[in-house]
Amino acid sequence: MATTIVTRNYQITLPKEIREVEDIQVGDKLFVSFNKDIIELRKLSRERLKAAFGAWKTTEDSVKTIRKLRDQSEQRTKRLGI
């Protein structure tokens, strides 16, 4: 486990061992999430972004796809009485 200090500008420096293990370079993007007292940083890798890109393979345009998904969600909500 490594520690770091929050500066007066609310910035932190990632410890060298973490940067090396996770291959974090200048300009890399990190996803920050939190739950109660746990703050989590995740490196956004190009492979993950590429995998998510085009995840909805459809011949419909995106507006029709989103409307269809929204309608299905509303139907499920009504059916479940939520």
Buried (B, 14 or more C-beta within 10 A) or exposed (E): EEEEEEEEEEEEEBEEEEBEEBEBEEEEEEEEEEEEEEEEEEBEEEEEEEEEEEEEEEEEEEEEEEEEEEEEEEEEEEEEEE
